[in-house]
Amino acid sequence: MDIFDLLSLLGGLSLFLFGMNVMGQSLERRAGSGLRSLLGRMTTKKAAGLLTGLGITAVIQSSSATTVMVVGFVNSGLMTLGQAIHVIMGANIGTTVTAWILSLAGIDGGNLVVRLLKPSSFTPVLALAGIVLYMFCKGDRKKDTGMILLGFATLMYGMETMSGAVAGLRDVPGFQRLFLLFKNPLLGVLAGAVLTAVIQSSSASVGILQALAVTGQVSYGAAIPIIMGQNIGTCVTALLSAVGANQNAKRAAMVHLSFNVIGAAVWLGAFCAVKAAAAPAVLDRSATLLGIAAAHSVFNVLCTALMLPLSGSLEKLVCRLIPDGKKPETASELDERLLATPPIALERCHEAASDMARCAMGALGDAVAALRRYDPALAVRVREAEDRTDHYEDILGTYLVKLSTGRITERDSGEAAELLKVIGDFERIGDHAANIIQSVEEMERKELALSDSARGEMALITGAVEEIAALAGRAFLDRDLEAAEQVEPLEQVIDLLKETFRTRHIQRLQQQKCSIAAGFVWNDLLTDLERVSDHCSNIAGCVIDAALGNLNVHESIRAIRGDRERFMDRYERYLEKYSPADV
């Protein structure tokens, strides 16, 4: 092996790792909403969690990525530690799919069918299809499909380049002695763990082992301990992702390490016992690509079979290794680890925005209740809720911007833009609730009182605002399009009420039926209530945007008003219900 073979080896390795990374990321994006549905199946049942982990890893071709996702889920409170254990076990089996795909390179035979199964035959076709999809087709899904094919073609080309570069090592005595050393099981485990820890992918390290196997110098006796070590080395990625996470997320990463260490220790002991007692001849045979893939799968299935019945004990073990802190922990609202899986991150944003919506609407309800009958406890609750809505806007806005700057689908980008708009409206509703409390406290402090006419008008407009807030909240939380379409007609009625009551207020001032001080507070209250209805209209518009597939609230509102007969029917009904002539 000369310097040119070494350069070819390094180039092939680079292409192999790059292709695997590109294919994994593209598969993850292409899976999209499928990841959401898989997440929804993560139940406390062992089989469901196991199959979920296996399915996700088989799709995105990376147990490390799946485990990092699981750490993020646990840190965000989306998954319990018990659920995470089963998913991690499934991920270890799912990661073996890659080795089976790579083993196609070892197919030998002269007939047409066998030749067509060889990567050297179909990889150029996949590369051509991939570049056509990526360069000439529109739509994120088609482009991602193109990148999957290009990534696969690149990693297979890299695999073949590595295999060709190391082929000459079969005649190098030093290389032969190296793999004789790895027949010592402990050295083999250590070598596999270090290699995988460096490149942070057990699938890639198994691929490298398969490439070296073409030399004929890698025996099964050396390959099996290396495979065991590779399972331990892949835990580094999850351990790094748990830095700065809460206790349960750290435990999830420790589950991954403990599972692989215990499994490797038990089956390494069994391997050494069989080797010492029977010395099977198969251990001295040269490993094939297919044989390494089979050994990888068998080992991971055996580890899962061993540990699955003991998942409860494994959970207790990691809880002892990482005990609870002195202060109770709460799940992180939005975990940046989830940004690696945009569909899941977006789902978490929806949940956080829903919490924000309930918080803002609750603050408004308390403010209106205080307006009817002042209670200092209500004022405290409103201000606390207003602080929470401010916090939600900060973290959600920052998170959604980070999410939007990544590679996400057009649909996910539209949803992120919708949420960015709507959280501003919820934050402003919280602000207006705090403003109402401030006005109520001013009336209490200055001992101001509204006239009987003003109190009747206030009862009417607050009733209308409570109804529009309930409609907007239901529209957003339940994706209720019918409720969303009822908001705009009611908002128009509230605008009319505001202008009518403001005119009446001026008349009362002229007739000296109302004090100037009370009049200022009255005007502020009218403004805050009317602006709440404006924000409810914006929220409903965003819900309709999502249904119509556009990002223009004004277009959505115009679409509602376009059905003039339906719009006017609703408007008339609300006008009759909240008629200013009744007060």
Secondary structure, 3 states (H helix, E strand, C coil): CCHHHHHHHHHHHHHHHHHHHHHHHHHHHHHCHHHHHHHHCCCCCHHHHHHHHHHHHHHHCCHHHHHHHHHHHHHHCCCCHHHHHHHHHHHHHHCCHHHHHHHHHHCCCCCHHHHHHCHHHHHHHHHHHHHHHHHHCCCHHHHHHHHHHHHHHHHHHHHHHHHHHHHHHHHCHHHHHHHHHCCCHHHHHHHHHHHHHHHCCHHHHHHHHHHHHCCCCCEHHHHHHHHHHHHHHCHHHHHHHCCCCCHHHHHHHHHHHHHHHHHHHHHHHHHHHHHHHCCCHHHHCECCHHHHHHHHHHHHHHHHHHHHHHHHHHHHHHHHHCCCCCCCCCCCCCCHHHHHCHHHHHHHHHHHHHHHHHHHHHHHHHHHHHHHCCCHHHHHHHHHHHHHHHHHHHHHHHHHHHHHHCCCCHHHHHHHHHHHHHHHHHHHHHHHHHHHHHHHHHHHHHCCCCCHHHHHHHHHHHHHHHHHHHHHHHHHHHCCHHHHHHHHHHHHHHHHHHHHHHHHHHHHHHCCCCCHHHHHHHHHHHHHHHHHHHHHHHHHHHHHHHHHCCCCHHHHHHHHHHCHHHHHHHHHHHHHHCCHHHC
